[in-house]
Amino acid sequence: APGGFIQQRANRVLGEAVELLERIGEQSLLTAIAEGTFGIMKRPADRGKGRDGVARHEEGYYNPATEILEGSAA
């Protein structure tokens, strides 16, 4: 129903999401991660494990997103 609980909740969640994105945009994504914006764990940009510490890949593993993110895709 217009103005009902679901619509009010959706508007509140959307507003919070916009505020979060604006705050991240004013700082940086790495700063937001370092401050624990996305969860309990804080991860300073200079103290993480890096990509090598995340997971091992099997021989022949392929992920096109990796190429895109690293700029090697056309």
N, CA and C of each residue as an Amber inpcrd file, in Angstrom:
protein
   222
   0.8400000  -1.1850000   0.0000000   0.0000000   0.0000000   0.0000000
   0.8840000   1.2480000   0.0000000   0.4910000   2.2550000  -0.7530000
   1.2620000   3.5080000  -0.7450000   1.3890000   4.0490000   0.6830000
   2.5960000   4.3910000   1.0600000   2.8320000   4.9200000   2.4020000
   2.8650000   3.8590000   3.4830000   2.7640000   2.5920000   3.0790000
   2.7450000   1.4980000   4.0350000   4.1390000   1.1170000   4.5220000
   4.1590000   0.0930000   5.3530000   5.4050000  -0.3400000   5.9780000
   6.4900000  -0.6600000   4.9600000   6.1650000  -1.4330000   3.9410000
   7.1720000  -1.8500000   2.9640000   7.7240000  -0.6490000   2.2110000
   6.8690000   0.2400000   1.8060000   7.3350000   1.4280000   1.0870000
   8.1910000   2.3160000   1.9930000   7.7960000   2.4710000   3.2300000
   8.5810000   3.2740000   4.1660000   9.9550000   2.6490000   4.3960000
   9.9750000   1.3310000   4.5760000  11.2420000   0.6250000   4.8010000
  12.1420000   0.7310000   3.5710000  11.5600000   0.5660000   2.3970000
  12.3360000   0.6700000   1.1560000  12.9470000   2.0640000   1.0290000
  12.1910000   3.0810000   1.3330000  12.7030000   4.4520000   1.2670000
  13.8270000   4.6770000   2.2770000  13.6810000   4.1130000   3.4700000
  14.7110000   4.2530000   4.5000000  16.0020000   3.5470000   4.0640000
  15.8750000   2.3160000   3.5460000  17.0500000   1.5680000   3.0990000
  17.7310000   2.2830000   1.9390000  16.9510000   2.7860000   1.0000000
  17.5220000   3.5170000  -0.1350000  18.2500000   4.7640000   0.3500000
  17.6480000   5.4910000   1.2670000  18.2830000   6.6900000   1.8120000
  19.5940000   6.3720000   2.5060000  19.6200000   5.2980000   3.2860000
  20.8470000   4.8830000   3.9690000  21.9240000   4.4700000   2.9680000
  21.5220000   3.7960000   1.9080000  22.4750000   3.3720000   0.8820000
  23.0910000   4.5870000   0.1880000  22.2680000   5.5720000  -0.1180000
  22.7670000   6.7880000  -0.7630000  23.7320000   7.5160000   0.1660000
  23.3940000   7.6270000   1.4460000  24.2870000   8.2660000   2.4170000
  25.6210000   7.5330000   2.5090000  25.5730000   6.2040000   2.5250000
  26.7970000   5.4030000   2.5950000  27.6610000   5.6400000   1.3610000
  27.0620000   5.6060000   0.1850000  27.8210000   5.8260000  -1.0460000
  28.4160000   7.2280000  -1.1010000  27.6720000   8.2110000  -0.6080000
  28.2010000   9.5780000  -0.5700000  29.3970000   9.6640000   0.3710000
  29.3020000   9.0070000   1.5270000  30.4040000   9.0170000   2.4900000
  31.6300000   8.3260000   1.9050000  31.4230000   7.1930000   1.2440000
  32.5320000   6.4870000   0.6140000  33.1460000   7.3510000  -0.4870000
  32.3020000   8.0260000  -1.2440000  32.7840000   8.8920000  -2.3230000
  33.5990000  10.0660000  -1.8190000  33.2840000  10.5630000  -0.6390000
  34.0420000  11.6720000  -0.0560000  35.4140000  11.2080000   0.4310000
  35.5130000   9.9460000   0.8300000  36.7850000   9.4040000   1.3170000
  37.3920000   8.5980000   0.1770000  37.3380000   7.3150000   0.3070000
  37.7360000   6.3710000  -0.7380000  37.2620000   4.9990000  -0.3050000
  37.2170000   4.0790000  -1.2250000  36.8010000   2.7210000  -0.8980000
  37.7780000   2.0820000   0.0840000  39.0720000   2.2910000  -0.1250000
  40.0600000   1.7090000   0.7800000  39.9290000   2.2670000   2.1930000
  39.6280000   3.5490000   2.3110000  39.4240000   4.1430000   3.6360000
  38.1980000   3.5430000   4.2940000  37.1390000   3.3630000   3.5270000
  35.9120000   2.7630000   4.0760000  36.1730000   1.3460000   4.5740000
  36.9360000   0.5800000   3.8240000  37.2720000  -0.7810000   4.2420000
  38.1360000  -0.7300000   5.5010000  39.1190000   0.1580000   5.5150000
  40.0090000   0.2790000   6.6650000  39.2470000   0.6460000   7.9340000
  38.1780000   1.4150000   7.8010000  37.3950000   1.8530000   8.9570000
  36.3280000   0.8360000   9.3650000  36.2110000  -0.2660000   8.6510000
  35.2240000  -1.2800000   8.9980000  33.8130000  -0.9260000   8.5700000
  33.6810000  -0.1400000   7.5420000  32.3680000   0.2980000   7.0660000
  31.4750000  -0.8670000   6.6560000  32.0610000  -1.9310000   6.1250000
  31.2680000  -3.0220000   5.5690000  31.1410000  -4.2260000   6.4880000
  31.6740000  -4.1340000   7.6680000  31.5910000  -5.2480000   8.5980000
  32.3690000  -4.9610000   9.8680000  32.4680000  -5.9550000  10.6780000
  33.1400000  -5.7960000  11.9640000  34.6430000  -5.6330000  11.8030000
  35.2260000  -6.3890000  10.8740000  36.6810000  -6.3910000  10.7250000
  37.1650000  -5.1450000   9.9970000  38.1290000  -4.4830000  10.5830000
  38.7830000  -3.3500000   9.9350000  40.0270000  -3.8710000   9.2300000
  40.3190000  -3.3350000   8.0590000  41.4440000  -3.8300000   7.2680000
  42.1990000  -2.6400000   6.6730000  43.2070000  -2.1230000   7.4040000
  44.0030000  -1.0250000   6.8530000  44.6170000  -1.4100000   5.5100000
  44.7000000  -0.4730000   4.5990000  45.1810000  -0.7420000   3.2400000
  46.6010000  -1.3000000   3.2170000  47.4110000  -0.9680000   4.1950000
  48.8010000  -1.4260000   4.1860000  49.0450000  -2.6580000   5.0590000
  47.9700000  -3.3100000   5.5450000  48.1600000  -4.4500000   6.4320000
  47.3610000  -5.6870000   6.0350000  46.9010000  -5.7440000   4.8160000
  46.1560000  -6.9190000   4.3690000  47.0760000  -8.0080000   3.8570000
  46.4970000  -9.1270000   3.5100000  47.2700000 -10.2410000   2.9750000
  47.5350000 -10.0740000   1.4910000  46.7880000  -9.2280000   0.8480000
  46.9410000  -9.0630000  -0.5870000  46.2560000 -10.1820000  -1.3540000
  46.2810000 -10.0770000  -2.6330000  45.5980000 -11.0350000  -3.4900000
  46.1380000 -12.4530000  -3.3000000  47.4270000 -12.6090000  -3.0890000
  48.0210000 -13.9390000  -2.9400000  47.5320000 -14.6550000  -1.6880000
  47.0860000 -13.9280000  -0.6810000  46.6460000 -14.5500000   0.5480000
  45.1820000 -14.9210000   0.5860000  44.4520000 -14.6350000  -0.4570000
  43.0130000 -14.8650000  -0.4460000  42.6600000 -16.3160000  -0.7360000
  43.0850000 -16.8460000  -1.8490000  42.7560000 -18.2310000  -2.2100000
  43.7160000 -18.7140000  -3.2900000  43.9830000 -19.9970000  -3.2630000
  44.7950000 -20.6050000  -4.3200000  43.8620000 -21.0430000  -5.4470000
  44.3530000 -20.9350000  -6.6580000  43.5700000 -21.3510000  -7.8200000
  44.1650000 -22.6100000  -8.4240000  43.3190000 -23.4530000  -8.9120000
  43.7560000 -24.6520000  -9.6110000  44.3910000 -24.2560000 -10.9350000
  45.2390000 -25.1180000 -11.4500000  45.8490000 -24.8810000 -12.7470000
  44.7460000 -24.7520000 -13.7970000  44.8680000 -23.7790000 -14.6510000
  43.8760000 -23.5590000 -15.6910000  42.7000000 -22.6920000 -15.2630000
  42.7020000 -22.2360000 -14.0040000  41.6090000 -21.3730000 -13.5190000
  41.5500000 -20.1120000 -14.3660000  40.3510000 -19.7040000 -14.7230000
  40.1750000 -18.5020000 -15.5330000  38.9970000 -17.7080000 -15.0060000
  39.2220000 -16.4390000 -14.8210000  38.1620000 -15.5330000 -14.4020000
  38.2980000 -14.2600000 -15.2320000  37.3750000 -14.0020000 -16.1560000
  37.4950000 -12.8250000 -17.0150000  37.4580000 -11.5160000 -16.2300000
  36.8350000 -11.5030000 -15.0580000  36.7880000 -10.2830000 -14.2540000
  38.1880000  -9.8650000 -13.8220000  39.0490000 -10.8410000 -13.5640000
  40.4240000 -10.5220000 -13.1760000  41.1180000  -9.7520000 -14.2900000
  40.9530000 -10.1840000 -15.5130000  41.5580000  -9.4850000 -16.6470000
  41.0180000  -8.0660000 -16.7630000  39.7320000  -7.9250000 -16.5920000
  39.1090000  -6.5940000 -16.6970000  39.6380000  -5.6780000 -15.5940000
  39.6660000  -6.1880000 -14.3540000  40.1140000  -5.3710000 -13.2310000
  41.5850000  -5.0040000 -13.3270000  42.3890000  -5.8810000 -13.8980000
  43.8100000  -5.6050000 -14.0330000  44.1380000  -4.8540000 -15.3170000
  43.1220000  -4.5950000 -16.1410000  43.3170000  -3.7860000 -17.3300000
  43.9120000  -4.4990000 -18.5200000  43.9330000  -5.8370000 -18.5170000
  44.5220000  -6.5470000 -19.6390000  43.4880000  -6.9660000 -20.6770000
  42.2160000  -6.7160000 -20.4020000  41.1770000  -7.0470000 -21.3820000
  40.9830000  -5.8700000 -22.3230000  40.6130000  -6.1670000 -23.5500000
  40.4160000  -5.1210000 -24.5490000  39.1420000  -4.3710000 -24.3140000
